[in-house]
Amino acid sequence: MDNSRLINILQIIGKIVPPASKITLVGGSAISLLGSPRTTIDIDFFGDDIHPNEFHKSILQIASDLNIFMEAVPLDRFIPIPDGSESRVIPIGIFGNLEVVIADPYSIALSKLERGFDTDFDDIIFLIQKEYVDLAELEAMTNKALEKAREFDMNSDEVIAHLQELKKRL
């Protein structure tokens, strides 16, 4: 789905959810809303995928009713969330009753660096080129995250290799 379709979906969801609802997007849909020309097949939001709260259950049901693939992503179980992440959340807008924000770009970049798919590298490069992420700061946050790699089942060698690959692609 492209950006206009994504916005349309958020407007529909915003008409259905209760007032003062808020969702934090991660993944390709977040990158798209920040201006990337990439398309995405789903909408990922920060949340518990195993035990979603009632609001997230309702969001997932609305998405299912609309035949849209939406998924809760427990980012904080995959990576150590960098310090100060709440201060770097990017507000996107209010769609009816739904406030939409983008998760901390450094948290998104770190999760994509950990995974290391080609689209992940493209997304990180976009974040760097549009100055949402500074490479030196991302590298520092990555090194700090690797101190907790075992707690998050992160493979330090792979993450370091992905960081080197990112630098080559830049």
N, C-alpha and C positions, 0 to 999 in steps of 0.2 A: 504494500500500500504506500502511496505517496503522501506527502505532507498535507495536501488538501483533504484527502480521505481520512487521514488521522485526525485532523481538526474536526471534521464532520462527525466522526465517531465520538470524540470527546464532548462535542455539543449535545449529541443524543444522550450520552451517559449523564451529562450534567443536568438534563431535564428530569432524569429518573431518580438520582440519588438525593438523600436528604440535604437540607441546607447546611452550609459550612463544611461540606465534605472536602477532603484534600487527598491527592494522590501524588506520589513521587515516582517519576518515570526513570527507568534505566535502560540500557541497551540501545538497539537500533532506532526505536521510536524516539528516544530522547535525543539522539544524534540528529535525526531528521528534523525535529522541532527546533534544534539549534541552527538549522540552515543547511545541513548536508543534503546534497542531491540524491543520496542513496535511498532506496526503497527498503521497506521492511515487511516481513510477513506476519509480525505479531506486535503486541504491545506488552512490554515487560514493566512491571512496577515493583517497587521495594515492598516486600512483605513476606510472610511466612508461607511457604508452599505446602507444608505438611499440616499445620494447624492455623489456617487463616482466621483472622478475626471476623466478626459479623459483617463489618463494612466491606472487607475484601471478598467475603463470600458473595455478597450482593453484587459487587462489581463483576466478579467472575460469572455469576448467573446472567447478568445483563449482557455481558459479552457473548456468552453461549447462546442466549436468545437471539442475538444479532448475527450469530454465525461468525464471530470474530475470535481469533485466537489471542487470548490475553492470559498472562501468567504472572503469578507472584514470584519474585526472585529474592531469596534471603541473602542478599549481598554480604551481610555481616557474618554469614556462616562460611563464605568462600574466601574472603580476604579480611585482613585487619583494616577496619575503616580508619583512614588517616585522621590525625588530630585536626580539629577545626572544620570538619566536613560540613557541619550544619551552617557555618557562616558562608560556605561557598555554594549553597543550593541556589539554583537559578529559577526565579519565578517566570512562568510562561504566560499564564493568564487565568482568567476565571471564565468557565464555560457553564453557564447556568448556575447550578448549586455546587459545581466542582472546581476547586482551585487546583491547578496543575503546576507542579514544579519539577525541575530536572535535578536529579541527585548531583552531589558534588562531582564535578568533572574529573577530579583526581581519583575518586573512588571508582568511577566508571572506567577511567583509563587503566587503573591498576587491575581491575577485574578482567579487562580485555587483554592486558599484558600477560596476566596469569594464564588465560586460555590460549591465546596466540594463534587464532585463525587469521587467514588473509583479510577478511572483513574487519577483524579486530584491529589489525595494524592500520588499515585504511581509516577506521574511526579515530584511533589515537592521533594519527597524522592530521586529520581534520581538526581535532581539538587543539593541537599544537599550532597549526597554521592560523586558526581563528583566535588564538591567544586565550583560550579557555584554560589551557594547561601549558606550563613552562617545562621544557624537557629536563632541565637541571633539577627543578623542584620535584618532578615526577621520579627522577632517578633517586633523589634523596628519600622520598616517601617509599619507594620500592625497597631500598636498602633497609629502611626501618621496618617495613612490613616483613621482610625476610627474617628478621630476628624472631618473629612469631610464626614462622612457616610451618613448623610441626603442629601447632595448635589448629591450623587451618588446612592441613593436608596439602600444603603448597609444595611443589617440587622446586627447591631453590635453584638447582642447575638449569631447569627449563625456563624459569622466570628470567634468570640472568641471560640465557641464550636469546630469549624473546626480546629483552631490552637491547641487546647487541644488534639483533635483526632490525628492530625499530630504528636504531641509529643509522644503520646502513640504508634503510629505505628513505630516511629523511634526506 
